[in-house]
Amino acid sequence: MATVKKAVAKKAAAPAPVHQGVDWKSLYLYAICLITLMVCLFSVVSVINGLLNIVFPDSSYFDAASYPDKTTAALDAMRKQTEDDNQRRAVKGLLSSLSLIAVAFPLYKYHWKQTKKTD
């Protein structure tokens, strides 16, 4: 008696769904990643500039002729005040840039992880 092998019918795999149009979620996630990465990049540049301004403060132009009290002590005090103001502005700019990085980088990291979950 001849044995007949029955052909096992394999189930066809369901075809992968084809996306028609734009995947808005991925577009949103990648756009947020791009924007936050650019904010971080510009903030790092600003931090470097702030550090340089703190270490090497600008010697701003000081017109001695415009001040009525032209004693050496008064002019030195005005020059010192101008340098202190420049350094204070540099510290404020540095802190502002660091706070931007502190906000933008976690947002970037979160959205980048979300893009990896959707892929």
ChimeraX attribute file (.defattr): number of C-alpha atoms within 10 A of each C-alpha:
attribute: neighborCount
match mode: 1-to-1
recipient: residues
	/A:1	3
	/A:2	4
	/A:3	5
	/A:4	6
	/A:5	6
	/A:6	6
	/A:7	6
	/A:8	6
	/A:9	6
	/A:10	6
	/A:11	6
	/A:12	6
	/A:13	6
	/A:14	6
	/A:15	6
	/A:16	6
	/A:17	6
	/A:18	6
	/A:19	7
	/A:20	6
	/A:21	6
	/A:22	8
	/A:23	9
	/A:24	9
	/A:25	12
	/A:26	16
	/A:27	12
	/A:28	13
	/A:29	19
	/A:30	17
	/A:31	13
	/A:32	17
	/A:33	22
	/A:34	15
	/A:35	13
	/A:36	22
	/A:37	18
	/A:38	14
	/A:39	18
	/A:40	21
	/A:41	14
	/A:42	14
	/A:43	22
	/A:44	17
	/A:45	11
	/A:46	19
	/A:47	21
	/A:48	13
	/A:49	15
	/A:50	23
	/A:51	15
	/A:52	13
	/A:53	19
	/A:54	17
	/A:55	11
	/A:56	10
	/A:57	17
	/A:58	14
	/A:59	11
	/A:60	10
	/A:61	8
	/A:62	12
	/A:63	9
	/A:64	16
	/A:65	9
	/A:66	8
	/A:67	12
	/A:68	8
	/A:69	11
	/A:70	12
	/A:71	11
	/A:72	10
	/A:73	10
	/A:74	14
	/A:75	17
	/A:76	13
	/A:77	12
	/A:78	15
	/A:79	18
	/A:80	13
	/A:81	12
	/A:82	17
	/A:83	16
	/A:84	13
	/A:85	13
	/A:86	18
	/A:87	19
	/A:88	15
	/A:89	15
	/A:90	23
	/A:91	17
	/A:92	13
	/A:93	19
	/A:94	22
	/A:95	15
	/A:96	16
	/A:97	21
	/A:98	17
	/A:99	12
	/A:100	17
	/A:101	21
	/A:102	13
	/A:103	13
	/A:104	20
	/A:105	17
	/A:106	12
	/A:107	15
	/A:108	22
	/A:109	13
	/A:110	12
	/A:111	21
	/A:112	16
	/A:113	12
	/A:114	15
	/A:115	16
	/A:116	10
	/A:117	8
	/A:118	9
	/A:119	6
